[in-house]
């Protein structure tokens, strides 16, 4: 990728917020000195003079300083919460787009990536970063101790060094078991997730005991490593807490020796003890919160693998274009799917004019579904081009392109939401537009029999539709908004005769509206509605039929009759000259 990475850009945008947090941390830490300084003045000035007026004004000043401290601390907390929410939104958008790209390549783990985003949000919004900033400012406390007496500063500095050593020991002791626990948990989740996708087989064949035994075996390994890391971390954390208490006692003992030898005032003894606790607090927080930093770093690295891989031509224009009015032109299209070594499409060329229906037929693995996906810009061609009204469909701004395109994939998936939301593509909609397209696709009567009509929730965990009903709702979604390009991939596989008639009506209505219609099908009803039939064979255009015309095609090889197109679905495909007869 050229230019700064996504994470680098987001990181630079966070810098101002972190600098502001640092600027707030300086007075916050300085104001923490109010309590020990108040105690020093109380012992050395008030008790020595017996002046209650001095006590009153010292108390007023201290209380005012504490109020300012509370306000600044609250402001910093709100700043980090706002920064965490912003990061969640910014990274979430990028992660979702990257997940879609990954799924198109045949990979991607949406739950893991979004969980990483949530973990980073919690890390930024929590206390980990303020504690680190306080760690950087802790020398201020050492300077205050030095002003009271160098011996105080020496004891506190030695304690700080010891706490740093403990932090390193904590990381060394827990790094390996935590990594092993995470790896084991990942294997367990993947294995059980894959198994549970076969729920029907598990239940039908009584395999639940075997699944439970397998899960428990994998989970035992995760728990063993996690327990080992937790034991080590808890022991080191408890040790560091007691060492901090011991260091405060050492400061008190040092102060007592200094007071006895008239080298420091009694008030400094108590003030130094409190300031030492403040100075060592960030070190203790670093030890206790080290896992947060390690977890955030791991999440960042995982997101980097999702956000920063080679985009394989996934960059697109951001400029919206007007509604297309020209033809769909495919020129010498070649495409090698991600992870494949052989092309699925080989030099495909054809043109479809507005107001024309093109049917695509061919045997299994001929490249029909791949072509359908390419026509709506899901993948970038390996060679050649696909242009709608003169513009590349893959590079087109997706928001504006989507408003002009209707797509019904072979496997119809509906979103969690109502029927109305699914038809309207999850956008705000005019009920009349939804009903109009539903009637066109024969969905209106089906929806009328649902419990809440168009407000009936459908999708995962909601009201379940039959395969044919899902296809009809998907067809209505594709036709919503009067698309200029309509691509239907096997839209009739689950339809009965009534559904096929509704499909043909919808196709002819789109054609009459001036849309370009491309339908992948093997059903006669859809073929009869087509103006031309394109036969794919092993990723190549074998023949194109113009209905009622046997003349050679202008943008392809020889044409077939309607019966010839049907026969192409069943007869053996000729091997390419000098090539492999196997289909892509």
N, C-alpha and C positions, 0 to 999 in steps of 0.2 A: 504494500500500500504506500502511496505517496502521501507526504504531509504528516502532521502529528497524528498519533493514534487517538482513538476515542477516549481512552482512559487518561491520556496525557492532557487532552483538552478539558475534560471534566476536572482533573486535578488542578489545572491552572485556574479554573473558575472557582475552586474552593479556597484558593490562597487568600483572597481578601477576607473571607470569613475567618480563617485561621489566624490571620494577622490581627484582626479585631479581637479575637479571643485572647491572643497573647497580650495585646495592649490592655485588656481588662484584667488579665491575670496578674500583671505587675502591681497595680494598686490593691487588688484583692489580697495578695500575699503580704504587701506592706501593712495593710490594715489588720492583718492577723497579729501583728506585733502590739496592737493596742492593749490586749489583756495582760501580757507579761510586763509591758512598760508601765501599765497602771499599777500592777502589783509592786514593781520596783519603787515607784514614786510613793505608794502607800506606806511601804516599810521605811523607806529612807527619808521621806520628806514629812508626811503627815504624822506618823507615829513619833518622829523625832521632834517635831515642832508643836504638835497638839493643836494645829490650826484647822478648825472645822471648815472655815471658808475655803481653804485650799482643797480639802476633801470634796466639798460640794462642786467646785468648778472642775476638778479632775474627773469626777464622776459624770458631770454633764458632757464634757468633751469626749470621754470614753464612750458613753452611750451614743452620742452623735456619730462618732466614727464607726461604731458597730452597726448603726442603721445604714450608713453609706456602704459598709461592707456587705450587708445583706442585700441591698439593692443591686450592687454590682454583681454579686454572685448569682442573683436571680436573673439578671440581664444576660450573663454569660450562659447560664443554663438554657434560657429561651433561645439564645443565638444558636447553640448546638442542636437544639430540637428543630429549629427552622432549617438549619443546614442539613440535618438528617432527612427531613421531609423532602427538601429540594433534591438531595442526592438520590433518594428513593424514586422520585418521579423521573429524574434525568436518566439514571442508570436503568430504571425499569423499562422506560421506552426503548432505550438502546438494546437492552437484553431481549425484550420481546421481538424486536426486529431481527436480532441476530439468531434467536431461536427459530423463527420462521425460515430464515436462510438455511440454518442447519437442518431443519426438517426437510426442506426441499432437496438438500444434498443426501438425505437418507439418515441423518443423525439428529442430535440435539436432545437435551434433557431439561424440559421446561421447569419441572419442579425443583431441580437442583439449582439452576441458574437464578430463579426468582427467590429461592431460599437464601442464596448468597447475597442478593441485593438487600433482602430484609436484614441479614446479619450485619452488613456494612452500615445500613441505616441505624440499627441499634448501637453499633460501635461508635459512630460519629455523634449520635444524639446522647450517648451516655457519659460516664465520668472518665473514660479511659484517656481521651485527649486532654481534658483539663488537668488530669493528674500528671500527664507527661509534661505539660507546660509548667506546672508547679515544680516538677523535678528540675527543669531547666533554670527556674528562678530560685531554687533552694540555696544557692550561694549567698543570697541576700540574708538569710537567717544566720549563716556562718559568719557573715560580716558583722551582724548585730552582736553575736556572741563574742567575736573578737574585740569589739568595742567595749564590752563588759570586762573581758579579760581573755588574753590569748589562750589560757589553759582551757577555758570553756570551749573555744573554737577547736582546739586540738582534739579534745575528747569527742566532740560531735563529728569532726571530719573523719576520725578513725572509725567511728560507728557507721558513718555513711559508706566508707569503703567496704566495711564488713558486710553491710546490707547488699552492696553491689555484687560481692562475691557470692552471697546466698542466692541472688537473682540468677546469676550464671549457672550455679549448681542446680537450681530448680529447673532451668531450661534443659540442661544436659540430662538430668535424671528423668524428666517426663517426656522428652521429645519422641523417643523411640516407641514407648508403649502407646502414646496418643496417636502417633501415625499408624501404628499397627491396628489400633482400635477403629480408626476411621476407615482404613482399607478393608478391614473385616466387615464393618457395617455396610460399606458400599457393596461388597460382594453379596452379603445377606439380602440387602434390599433388591439388588438386581435379580438374584436367583428366585426369591420368593415372588417378586413382582411378575417375572416371566411365568412362573407357575400359576399364579392366580388368574392370569389371562385365560387359562384353560379351566375356568370354573365349572363349566358343564361336564367336562371329562372327569374332573376331581369328584364332583358330586355323583355323577352317573356311575362311576366305576369304584366308588368307595375308597378313594385315594387320600382322604383327609388325614388319617393317622400317619401315613408316610410323609405328607407335606408338613405336618406338625413336628415329626421327628427331625426332618431336614432343617426346619426353621430353628428348632431348639439347638441343634448341633452347631449351626452357624452363629446363633446368638450367643452361645456359651463362649465362643472364642472372642467375640466382641466384648462381652462383659469381663472376661479375664484380663484383657489388655486395659480396658477402661478402669477397672478396679486397681490394677497395679499403678497406673498413672495417678489416680486419685489418692492412693495411700501415700505415694511419694510426695505429691504436691501438698497434701494436708500436713504431713510431718514437717516439711520445710517451712510452710506458712506458719505453723505453730511455733517453730523454732525462731523464726524471724520476729514474731510478735514478742516473744519473751526476751530476745536480745534487745529489742527496742526499749522494753521496760528496764532491763538491766543497764542500758546506756544512760537512761534518764536518772537512775539511781547513782550511776558513776558521776554524772554531772553534779548531782546534789552533794555527793561526797567531796568532789573537787571544790564545790562552792563552800562547803563547811570548812575545809582545810584553808581555803583562801581567807575566809572570814576570821578564823581563829588566828591566822598570821597577819591580820589587818591589811590584806592585799586586795580585798573587795568588800563591798557593803553587803549586809544580810539580804537586802532586797534582790540583789543580782542572783543570789543562790536560787530563789524561787523563780525569778524571771528566766534564768538560763535553763532551768528544767523544762519550762513550758516551751521556750523557743526551740530547744533540742527536739522535743516531740514534734513541733511543726517542721523542723528541718528533716527529720527522719521519716515523716509521714509519706512524702512522695515516693521514697524508696520502698516503704512497706506496700504502698498502692501499686508500685511497679511489679513487685513480687506476686501480690494477690491477683492483679489484673493481667499478668503476662499471657495467660491463655486467651484473653480477649484479643490481644495484639496478634498472637499466632493464628487464631481463628480468622481474624479480619484479613490477615495477609494471605492465608490459604484461600479464602473466598475471592480475594482480589486476583490471585493467580488463576483460579478456575474461570473467573469472568474474563480474564485476559485471553484465555484459550477460546472463549466463545465470541468475544467482541473483536479480537485482533487477527483472526486467521485471514489467509488470502480470500478475498471476496469472490474470486472467480467471476469477475464481471458483474457483481451484484449492484454496483453503483448505478444510480438512476438520476435523471433530471428532477429538479424540484420546481420547474416552471410549469404551471398548468397550461394545457392546450385546449383550444375550442373543440366542440363536438366534431368528430370526423365525418366527412361527406364523400370521400373517395373510396377506392377499392382496397381490398386486402390482397397484398402481393407477396407471395412466397417465392424467393429466388435461390435456387441451388442450395437448399437448406441441408446442412450436415450437423448432426448432434451426437456426441458421445456422452452417455449418462455418467454422473459422478461415480467413480469406482469401477467403471467398465472399461474394457480394452477395445471393444468393437462398437462402431457407430450404430445407433438405433434408427437413424434417418440418414439417407444417403442421396444427396443431390435432389431433394424434392422441390418441385417448382409448379406453381399454379396461381391463378388469380380468381378472386370472387368479387363480383360487383355488388354494390348496394341493391337491395331488393332481390337477391338471388339466394337460393338454398343449394348448398353443396353437401352431398352425403359422402361419407368416407367409409369404405368397407374393406375387409381383408381378413385373413385368417388370424388366429391367436398369435401374439408376438410379432405382428407385422409392423408395429410402430404406430398404431392408431391413437392410443391414449397418449403416447409421447408427443405426437403431433398436436393433439388437442391442448396439452399443457403448454406447448411452445407457442401456440397461437395467442394465448392470453399472457405471454411474457413471463412465465414462471422460471424459465431457464434461458440463459443466453446461448445463442447458436454457437456451435464450434466453428462453423463456417457458413457463409451465406447470410440471408437476412429475411426478416418478416416485417413488412411495413403496412400500416393502416393509414390511409390518407397521406402517404408519403413519409410517415414518422415510424421509427423503430418501436415495436410494441414492448420490447424488454426495457429500453431506456426511458420510456414514457413515465412521467410522474404518476405514481400508483393511485393517488387519491382521485385525480381527474380521470385517469384511464379507467379506473374501476366504475366511475359513474356512467361511462359509455359502453361498458362491457357486461354481458351476462355469461356466467360460466356454471355449468352443471357437471361436476366430476363423476367418474364412474361409481365411486363409493360415496354416497351422499351422507354428509355429516351435518347435523343441525346443532345450533348453539343452545346453551342453557338460556332459556327465555321463553316468551310467549310466541304463539303462532304469528301474531302481528309483527313482533320484533324480528322474527326470523325472515319473514317475507320482505320486510323493509330494511334488511341488512343491518339491523341494530341501530338504525338512525331514526330520528324523529320523523314521523310520517303523517300524511293526511289519510284518515280512515277510508276515504273514497278511493284513493289510489290503490290501497291495499286490497279492498274488496273488488275493484275492477280487474286487477291482475289475477286475483284468486278465482274469479268467475271464468276468466279466459282459460285458466289451466284446470278447470274442473275441481277446484279445491273448496269453493265456497260452500257447497252442500256438505262436504266432509267436515269442515270446520263447524258447521251448524249443529252437528251431532256430538261435538266435544263438550265436556262439562261446562266450560266457561267461554265457549266460542273462540273468538280471536284472542282472548286473554288467557287461554289455557296454556299453562307452562308445558313445554316439551323439551326434549334433550335428555342428557344423562340424569337419572334419578327423578325424572318427571313423567308426565303422561307419555306412554310409549305408543308410537305410531307404527303401522305396518310398513313393510318395505315399499309398497306402492304408494302409500300416503306420504312417506318421507320423500319419495321421488317427486311427487306432485308439488309438495311444499318447496322442495329445492328448485323445481322448474319455475314456480311463481317467484321465488327469490331471484333467479337468473333473469326473468323478464321484467322485474320491478324497475321502474325508472326509464322505460323505453330505450333499452340499449341499442347502440348502433352496430355492435358486433355481438352475436349470440353463438356460443360454442357449447354444444351438448355432447357429452361423452356417454354413450350407451344409456340414453334417458328412458328407455322403454323396457329395460331388463325385468323389472318387477311390476309392470303395468298389465292390467287386464285389457279386454277389448275397449271398454269405456275409457280407460286411461289413455290408450293409444289414440283414440279419437280426440281426446282433449289435447294430447301432445301435438297432433297434426294441426289442430285448430290454432294452437299457440304459435307453431312454426309459421303457418300461413299468415297469421296476423302480424307477426314480426316482419315477414317478407313484405306484406302490403304496406307496412309502416316505413319501408325503405331500409330495413336492417340487413346486414350480412349475416346469414345463418349457415353455420357449419355443424353438421350432426354426424357423429360416429354411431353407426347402427348396423343391425343385420335383419331388422324387421321390415317386411314388405310395405307396411303402412307408411313408415317414414321415408322409405325409398320412393314410393309413389308421389310424395310431396316434394321431392327434390327436383331441381332443374338440371343438375348434373351429378354424376356419381364418379368418385375417384377411388380407384382400387389400389391399395397399398400391398406390396409383396416384398417381404424381407427389407423393409425400410425404404423401398423405392416406389415411385409411381409407375405401376405396371400399365394401367389404362385409365382413361377418363371417358365417361359416356355423357354425351349431351342427350337429354331425353328426346326421342323421336328424330335423332340426327346421327347418322353413322359417319359423318365427315371427320377427317383427322382433326385433333384438337390443336388450337393455336398455342397453348401453353403446356402441352404435355404430349405423350405418345398417342398411339392409336386409341380410338374410343370403342366402348362396348355397348351392346344393347342392354336393356334392363335385365334380361335373363342371363346375359353374360356376367353382369355384376354379381348376381346371386351365385352363379357357378364359381366365381373366383373365391368364394368363401370355403369351398369344399374341395376343389381340385388341387393336385400337387403343384407346388410352385417350381418353375424351372430354375435350375442352378445358374448363377451368374457365370459368365465366361471366365474360366480360370479361377473361380472363387469357390467358397464354401456354401453348399446349399442350405446350411442351417440358418434359421431366421433369427434376427436380432431380438 
